Amino acid sequence: MRRQKTRKITIALLLLLCIALAVSCRGKMSTERLAKEVQASMLENWNDELGLGITVDKDLQLVSKGGNEYSGLITISLEGESEQITVSVIYDGSTFQWEVDLF
């Protein structure tokens, strides 16, 4: 009887642990995936919304600055001129906001 109760408690604890791991890993994307999402958002903004015709020469590479802040570089071309720009990103685990200093 006691062995059966211990087994049920062990199974219940393992189930709770699995649920906790699934919930904690579910929301936040990797830095590489975040960089791809931010780059796509940047190109959509610049090309689809503003009609600038920017192309990417070198993909965005992000590094974590700590907390929810990231920084990176992307190399883009506009009208044949290539430019490397710094990108700042804030990512809260579900949404992101990016900012660049073009000039």
Phi, psi and omega per residue, in radians:
M1 nan -0.843 -3.122
R2 -1.148 -0.650 3.131
R3 -1.114 -0.678 3.133
Q4 -1.150 -0.695 3.124
K5 -1.150 -0.747 3.110
T6 -1.094 -0.700 3.122
R7 -1.115 -0.738 3.117
K8 -1.119 -0.704 3.116
I9 -1.137 -0.734 3.119
T10 -1.083 -0.767 3.121
I11 -1.118 -0.734 3.132
A12 -1.097 -0.745 3.120
L13 -1.136 -0.721 3.091
L14 -1.103 -0.695 3.105
L15 -1.106 -0.772 3.101
L16 -1.093 -0.700 3.110
L17 -1.097 -0.757 3.112
C18 -1.091 -0.738 3.117
I19 -1.116 -0.778 3.135
A20 -1.073 -0.740 3.108
L21 -1.139 -0.720 -3.139
A22 -1.115 -0.722 -3.129
V23 -1.216 -0.719 -3.092
S24 -1.240 -0.496 -3.111
C25 -1.612 -0.184 -2.977
R26 -1.244 -0.787 -2.909
G27 -1.457 -0.763 -2.965
K28 -1.481 2.267 3.127
M29 -1.556 2.806 3.138
S30 -1.179 2.849 3.112
T31 -1.079 -0.669 3.132
E32 -1.132 -0.766 3.125
R33 -1.154 -0.701 3.092
L34 -1.046 -0.763 3.127
A35 -1.038 -0.733 3.126
K36 -1.151 -0.719 3.131
E37 -1.154 -0.748 3.125
V38 -1.124 -0.786 3.122
Q39 -1.033 -0.764 3.113
A40 -1.089 -0.706 3.114
S41 -1.135 -0.711 3.123
M42 -1.086 -0.842 -3.127
L43 -1.125 -0.667 3.094
E44 -1.086 -0.770 3.130
N45 -1.122 -0.871 -3.071
W46 -1.217 -0.725 -3.013
N47 -1.648 -0.845 -3.095
D48 -1.329 -0.755 -3.073
E49 -1.510 -0.685 -3.077
L50 -1.800 -0.239 3.101
G51 1.152 0.624 -3.052
L52 -1.454 -0.443 -3.135
G53 1.284 0.657 -3.141
I54 -1.436 2.433 3.027
T55 -2.054 2.751 -3.142
V56 -1.744 2.170 3.069
D57 -1.566 -0.662 3.113
K58 -2.433 2.192 -3.073
D59 -1.005 2.683 3.094
L60 -1.120 2.278 3.046
Q61 -2.054 2.121 -3.136
L62 -1.907 2.607 2.971
V63 -2.285 2.565 3.131
S64 -1.339 2.320 3.057
K65 -1.659 -0.056 -3.093
G66 1.965 2.599 -3.119
G67 1.104 -2.227 -3.124
N68 -1.918 0.356 -3.113
E69 -1.876 2.401 3.124
Y70 -2.297 2.696 3.089
S71 -2.436 2.595 -3.138
G72 -2.870 -3.142 3.128
L73 -2.189 2.542 3.020
I74 -2.432 2.495 3.078
T75 -1.919 2.153 -3.090
I76 -2.169 2.839 3.046
S77 -2.204 2.439 3.057
L78 -2.409 2.071 -3.141
E79 0.957 0.728 3.072
G80 1.456 -0.131 3.135
E81 -1.714 2.178 -3.136
S82 -1.631 2.450 -3.088
E83 -2.517 2.323 3.022
Q84 -1.686 2.207 -3.103
I85 -2.185 2.659 3.099
T86 -1.580 2.392 -3.137
V87 -2.098 2.300 3.033
S88 -1.918 2.365 -3.090
V89 -2.305 2.423 2.958
I90 -2.037 2.214 -3.085
Y91 -2.327 2.075 -3.076
D92 -1.666 0.153 -3.130
G93 1.814 -0.309 3.091
S94 -2.337 -0.563 3.112
T95 -2.300 2.748 3.111
F96 -2.309 2.803 3.066
Q97 -2.377 2.282 3.141
W98 -2.067 2.732 -3.141
E99 -2.577 2.417 3.071
V100 -2.238 2.696 3.043
D101 -1.971 1.677 -3.047
L102 -1.348 -0.523 -3.053
F103 -2.287 nan nan
